[in-house]
């Protein structure tokens, strides 16, 4: 016996309708925001977000947590770099 319409997909403990998309949740890591899954006629397809290669030495992930982008030359360092610089100054005294 065949179903009248497209089938739903099961991922983990949840069901998703045909053509529905979601970010999978994988215990113990939680939601995988850089991966997108979608349901096509009862089959689940997942793909990691593709990122262009980074051409800089120290990329930042401020705008998009999945893909690194180069910092602007005049961008202020993040808080971790400031703490590291303060520690370096203390040791050099």
C-alpha positions in Angstrom: 0.0 0.0 0.0 1.4 3.4 -1.0 1.0 6.7 0.7 -1.1 9.4 -1.0 1.5 12.1 -0.7 5.2 12.7 -0.1 6.6 11.0 3.0 8.0 12.7 6.1 11.5 12.2 7.4 12.6 11.0 10.8 15.8 12.5 12.3 16.6 11.5 15.8 13.3 11.5 17.7 11.6 14.1 15.5 9.6 13.9 12.3 9.9 16.6 9.5 7.5 17.2 6.7 8.6 16.9 3.0 10.6 20.0 1.9 11.1 21.1 5.6 14.6 22.1 6.6 16.3 22.2 10.0 19.6 22.4 11.8 20.2 19.0 13.4 20.7 18.7 17.1 23.3 16.1 18.1 23.7 15.2 21.8 25.9 16.1 23.6 26.9 18.9 21.2 23.5 20.5 20.7 22.3 22.3 17.6 24.7 22.1 14.7 24.2 25.6 13.2 26.7 25.1 10.4 24.8 22.0 9.1 21.5 22.2 7.3 19.3 19.1 6.8 16.1 18.9 4.7 13.5 16.2 3.9 12.9 15.0 0.3 10.2 12.4 -0.2 11.1 10.5 3.0 14.9 10.8 2.7 17.0 13.1 5.0 19.8 15.0 3.3 22.3 17.1 5.3 25.1 19.3 4.2 27.7 21.4 6.0 27.8 25.1 5.0 30.5 25.6 2.4 32.9 28.4 3.2 35.4 30.0 0.9 39.1 29.4 1.8 40.5 32.0 4.2 43.6 33.8 2.8 44.6 35.5 6.1 46.8 34.5 9.0 44.3 35.1 11.8 40.7 34.9 10.5 37.7 36.1 12.7 34.3 34.5 12.9 32.3 37.5 14.1 29.6 37.8 11.3 29.2 34.2 10.5 30.2 31.6 13.1 30.5 28.9 10.4 32.9 30.7 8.1 36.0 32.7 8.9 36.6 36.0 7.4 39.8 38.2 7.5 39.8 41.0 9.9 40.0 44.6 8.5 43.6 46.0 9.1 42.2 48.7 11.4 39.9 46.4 13.3 40.4 46.5 17.1 41.7 43.2 18.6 39.1 41.1 20.5 39.0 40.8 24.3 41.2 37.7 24.4 44.0 39.4 22.5 43.8 42.4 24.9 44.1 40.0 27.9 47.1 38.3 26.3 48.8 41.6 25.5 48.3 42.7 29.2 49.9 39.5 30.4 52.8 39.9 28.0 53.4 43.4 29.3 53.4 42.3 32.9 56.0 39.6 32.2 58.2 42.0 30.2 58.6 44.4 33.2 
